[in-house]
């Protein structure tokens, strides 16, 4: 599973949802995660305000969800 962080607390995770690969887009504010939506493809991320050029992969072993 991949996890990417964006500016302003954006969190993008590659997950399996009902046996389908999906991207879950969340917004982390003060340690609380708020779901923005699910995407079936990378092309859909823009609908949730995600700029692919600003995403960075979360380092392995990083436990805290920070943006």
MDTraj code that builds the backbone (N, CA, C; nanometers):
import mdtraj as md
import numpy as np

residues = "UNK UNK UNK UNK UNK UNK UNK UNK UNK UNK UNK UNK UNK UNK UNK UNK UNK UNK UNK UNK UNK UNK UNK UNK UNK UNK UNK UNK UNK UNK UNK UNK UNK UNK UNK UNK UNK UNK UNK UNK UNK UNK UNK UNK UNK UNK UNK UNK UNK UNK UNK UNK UNK UNK UNK UNK UNK UNK UNK UNK UNK UNK UNK UNK UNK UNK UNK".split()
xyz = np.array([
    [0.0843, -0.1170, 0.0000],
    [0.0000, 0.0000, 0.0000],
    [0.0888, 0.1231, 0.0000],
    [0.0578, 0.2186, -0.0838],
    [0.1327, 0.3419, -0.0895],
    [0.0594, 0.4534, -0.0179],
    [0.1356, 0.5438, 0.0406],
    [0.0792, 0.6593, 0.1099],
    [0.1587, 0.7821, 0.0671],
    [0.0869, 0.8863, 0.0265],
    [0.1503, 1.0097, -0.0170],
    [0.0930, 1.1267, 0.0613],
    [0.1782, 1.2227, 0.0905],
    [0.1384, 1.3432, 0.1620],
    [0.1460, 1.4629, 0.0694],
    [0.0510, 1.5525, 0.0860],
    [0.0501, 1.6760, 0.0096],
    [0.0468, 1.7948, 0.1029],
    [0.0507, 1.9139, 0.0475],
    [0.0467, 2.0334, 0.1311],
    [-0.0886, 2.0476, 0.2006],
    [-0.0891, 2.1202, 0.3098],
    [-0.2118, 2.1505, 0.3837],
    [-0.2834, 2.0263, 0.4352],
    [-0.2083, 1.9219, 0.4663],
    [-0.2671, 1.8042, 0.5299],
    [-0.3331, 1.7041, 0.4371],
    [-0.3110, 1.7144, 0.3068],
    [-0.3693, 1.6182, 0.2129],
    [-0.2990, 1.4842, 0.2296],
    [-0.3768, 1.3765, 0.2343],
    [-0.3256, 1.2408, 0.2484],
    [-0.3913, 1.1537, 0.1414],
    [-0.3107, 1.0867, 0.0602],
    [-0.3612, 0.9972, -0.0444],
    [-0.3072, 0.8576, -0.0150],
    [-0.3978, 0.7589, -0.0077],
    [-0.3594, 0.6215, 0.0221],
    [-0.4115, 0.5284, -0.0860],
    [-0.3290, 0.4347, -0.1286],
    [-0.3720, 0.3293, -0.2212],
    [-0.4271, 0.2162, -0.1347],
    [-0.5556, 0.1819, -0.1566],
    [-0.6219, 0.0803, -0.0742],
    [-0.6986, -0.0173, -0.1634],
    [-0.7477, -0.1230, -0.1028],
    [-0.8409, -0.2143, -0.1691],
    [-0.9779, -0.1903, -0.1062],
    [-1.0792, -0.1656, -0.1874],
    [-1.2151, -0.1419, -0.1411],
    [-1.3079, -0.2333, -0.2195],
    [-1.3660, -0.3296, -0.1503],
    [-1.4520, -0.4287, -0.2173],
    [-1.3793, -0.4957, -0.3334],
    [-1.2588, -0.5411, -0.3098],
    [-1.1760, -0.6112, -0.4082],
    [-1.1344, -0.5257, -0.5272],
    [-1.1454, -0.3937, -0.5155],
    [-1.1036, -0.3033, -0.6224],
    [-0.9969, -0.2089, -0.5707],
    [-0.8915, -0.1856, -0.6473],
    [-0.7915, -0.0872, -0.6050],
    [-0.8490, 0.0540, -0.6154],
    [-0.8320, 0.1316, -0.5094],
    [-0.8847, 0.2677, -0.5054],
    [-0.7808, 0.3590, -0.4411],
    [-0.7987, 0.4868, -0.4603],
    [-0.7195, 0.5886, -0.3912],
    [-0.8137, 0.6609, -0.2947],
    [-0.7766, 0.6625, -0.1675],
    [-0.8569, 0.7313, -0.0660],
    [-0.7913, 0.8656, -0.0382],
    [-0.8689, 0.9723, -0.0503],
    [-0.8177, 1.1075, -0.0288],
    [-0.8749, 1.1602, 0.1023],
    [-0.7851, 1.1984, 0.1922],
    [-0.8246, 1.2521, 0.3221],
    [-0.7531, 1.3841, 0.3463],
    [-0.8042, 1.4555, 0.4438],
    [-0.7444, 1.5817, 0.4860],
    [-0.7181, 1.5685, 0.6353],
    [-0.5945, 1.5866, 0.6774],
    [-0.5576, 1.5730, 0.8180],
    [-0.5461, 1.7122, 0.8797],
    [-0.6254, 1.7343, 0.9857],
    [-0.6252, 1.8616, 1.0564],
    [-0.6127, 1.8336, 1.2053],
    [-0.5097, 1.8859, 1.2676],
    [-0.4872, 1.8687, 1.4118],
    [-0.4943, 1.7225, 1.4539],
    [-0.4370, 1.6345, 1.3732],
    [-0.4323, 1.4928, 1.4061],
    [-0.5588, 1.4155, 1.3758],
    [-0.6615, 1.4817, 1.3262],
    [-0.7873, 1.4151, 1.2902],
    [-0.7955, 1.4038, 1.1383],
    [-0.8369, 1.2861, 1.0916],
    [-0.8465, 1.2618, 0.9481],
    [-0.9913, 1.2761, 0.9021],
    [-1.0119, 1.3550, 0.7971],
    [-1.1443, 1.3764, 0.7399],
    [-1.1440, 1.3250, 0.5964],
    [-1.2321, 1.2315, 0.5660],
    [-1.2402, 1.1720, 0.4332],
    [-1.2950, 1.2727, 0.3337],
    [-1.2246, 1.2872, 0.2212],
    [-1.2721, 1.3721, 0.1126],
    [-1.3382, 1.2893, 0.0036],
    [-1.2899, 1.1670, -0.0192],
    [-1.3512, 1.0832, -0.1199],
    [-1.2589, 0.9730, -0.1682],
    [-1.3114, 0.8924, -0.2597],
    [-1.2379, 0.7819, -0.3196],
    [-1.2243, 0.8063, -0.4691],
    [-1.1137, 0.7621, -0.5265],
    [-1.0886, 0.7757, -0.6697],
    [-1.0516, 0.6394, -0.7261],
    [-1.1038, 0.6097, -0.8450],
    [-1.0703, 0.4840, -0.9116],
    [-0.9443, 0.4990, -0.9961],
    [-0.9051, 0.6227, -1.0253],
    [-0.7851, 0.6449, -1.1068],
    [-0.7128, 0.7710, -1.0608],
    [-0.5879, 0.7808, -1.0999],
    [-0.5070, 0.8972, -1.0655],
    [-0.5652, 1.0231, -1.1293],
    [-0.6247, 1.0096, -1.2458],
    [-0.6814, 1.1247, -1.3161],
    [-0.7916, 1.1929, -1.2348],
    [-0.8587, 1.1196, -1.1482],
    [-0.9686, 1.1748, -1.0684],
    [-0.9217, 1.2545, -0.9470],
    [-0.7951, 1.2473, -0.9113],
    [-0.7458, 1.3146, -0.7909],
    [-0.7667, 1.4658, -0.7950],
    [-0.7616, 1.5242, -0.9121],
    [-0.7815, 1.6682, -0.9265],
    [-0.9164, 1.7147, -0.8766],
    [-1.0171, 1.6304, -0.8819],
    [-1.1510, 1.6659, -0.8326],
    [-1.1511, 1.6912, -0.6829],
    [-1.0522, 1.6366, -0.6148],
    [-1.0431, 1.6522, -0.4693],
    [-0.9350, 1.7533, -0.4305],
    [-0.8893, 1.8303, -0.5265],
    [-0.7911, 1.9347, -0.4982],
    [-0.6490, 1.8854, -0.4803],
    [-0.6186, 1.7674, -0.5336],
    [-0.4848, 1.7106, -0.5196],
    [-0.4014, 1.7463, -0.6425],
    [-0.2864, 1.8077, -0.6196],
    [-0.1910, 1.8391, -0.7258],
    [-0.0818, 1.7319, -0.7206],
    [-0.0738, 1.6471, -0.8219],
    [0.0221, 1.5367, -0.8223],
    [0.1659, 1.5844, -0.8069],
    [0.1962, 1.7023, -0.8570],
    [0.3329, 1.7536, -0.8496],
    [0.3761, 1.7848, -0.7066],
    [0.2795, 1.8006, -0.6154],
    [0.3115, 1.8359, -0.4780],
    [0.3106, 1.7169, -0.3823],
    [0.2726, 1.5998, -0.4305],
    [0.2680, 1.4820, -0.3435],
    [0.4079, 1.4261, -0.3204],
    [0.4334, 1.3842, -0.1978],
    [0.5583, 1.3160, -0.1631],
    [0.5218, 1.1869, -0.0901],
    [0.5990, 1.0831, -0.1158],
    [0.5708, 0.9551, -0.0520],
    [0.6063, 0.9611, 0.0956],
    [0.5173, 0.9084, 0.1787],
    [0.5451, 0.9039, 0.3223],
    [0.6530, 0.8009, 0.3475],
    [0.7559, 0.8369, 0.4222],
    [0.8661, 0.7422, 0.4498],
    [0.8160, 0.6166, 0.5210],
    [0.8741, 0.5022, 0.4884],
    [0.8374, 0.3772, 0.5531],
    [0.8630, 0.3893, 0.7030],
    [0.7693, 0.3411, 0.7819],
    [0.7840, 0.3441, 0.9261],
    [0.7329, 0.4729, 0.9904],
    [0.6927, 0.5707, 0.9101],
    [0.6403, 0.6937, 0.9683],
    [0.4994, 0.6677, 1.0185],
    [0.4780, 0.6823, 1.1472],
    [0.3497, 0.6489, 1.2079],
    [0.2512, 0.7648, 1.2094],
    [0.3005, 0.8847, 1.2303],
    [0.2093, 0.9995, 1.2415],
    [0.1558, 1.0412, 1.1061],
    [0.0305, 1.0807, 1.1029],
    [-0.0299, 1.1325, 0.9809],
    [-0.0196, 1.2830, 0.9845],
    [0.0828, 1.3353, 0.9221],
    [0.1015, 1.4803, 0.9195],
    [0.1043, 1.5266, 0.7765],
    [0.0701, 1.6482, 0.7540],
    [0.0698, 1.7037, 0.6197],
    [0.1721, 1.8076, 0.6115],
])
top = md.Topology()
chain = top.add_chain()
for i, resn in enumerate(residues, 1):
    res = top.add_residue(resn, chain, resSeq=i)
    for name in ("N", "CA", "C"):
        top.add_atom(name, md.element.get_by_symbol(name[0]), res)
traj = md.Trajectory(xyz[None], top)
